[in-house]
């Protein structure tokens, strides 16, 4: 699987920072309803897990060893990696750039 690993790592870092910031907000005393922040954190964590599955798949590894209600974890990983990899295409050089033509 050929993906843009630099973009993947950058997105993982940005999402991790966003998760940390939300978690810090949720750890303070709540003075208002925080359901929106809780839902946002859950969605972010799911996205981070999917990106980690993709990264592990590129290294021929499994990110998660057991998934609730899933018998074939390897197939689950492959399906997630295939779906998420579409967001990280490896940039192909233009024909003009390869040959040095001007």
N, C-alpha and C positions, 0 to 999 in steps of 0.2 A: 504494500500500500504506500503510495507516494503522496505525502501531504507536506504542507508548509509548516514544519515543526517550529520555526521561529515565531510565526503568528500564533500557533497553538500555545506555546509557552507564555507568550505575552498575554494572551487571553486568560490563561490559567492564573497568572499573577494578578491581573486586574480583578478577576472574579474573587480571588482569595482575599484581596484587600477590601473589596466591597462586602464580602461575608463578615470579615473581622469588624468592619465599621458598624454593620447592622447588629452584630452580636454584642458589641459594646453598648449600643443604644438599648438593646433589650435587657442588658444586665443592670441597668440603672433602675431606680424606683420609677414605676410607671405612674405618670400623672394624667394619662389619657389612654384611650383604647389603643392597643398595639397590634391588633389583628393584621393590619396591612403589612406591618414590618415583619411579623411572623411568617406570613404567606410569602413575602418577597424573599426572606432568608431560605425558606424551604425550596422555592424555585431555583435560587442561586446554587444551593447545595446540590440539587439534582443535576443542574447544568455542569457544575464542577466534576461531579462523579462521571458524567458522560464524557467529558473531555479527558479525564484520567483513564477511562476505559479505552478511549482512542489512543492515547499515548502508550498505554501498556500494550495494546494490540500491535502497535508499530514495532515494539521490542519483543514481540512473540511471547508476551506474558499475559496473565490475568490480573485485573485490578481487584476484583471481588471474587472470593472463592465460593461463596454461597449466596444465593438470591432467593428470597422468600417466594414460594409458589413457582419456582423454576427448576425443572429437572436437569436440563442441559445448559449448564452455565457457559460453556464454550460457545454454543449457538447464540445465547443471549448476548455475550460479548461481541460476537461477530456482527450481529444485527445492529447493535448500538454503534459500533465502530464504523460500519458501512454508512449508516445514516448521518453520523456526525462528520465523517470525513468529507462529505460534500461541501461543507463550509470552509474547508482548508485545502483548496486545490493548489498544487505546486505550480508556480508561475512558469510558463513556457516562454523561452526567449523568442522574440520576433525573428522572422526569416532575415530581415535586413540587419539585425544585430549579430547574427551568427556568422555570416560570411564577411562581415565588415563592409558590405556594399553601402554606397551612399547615394 
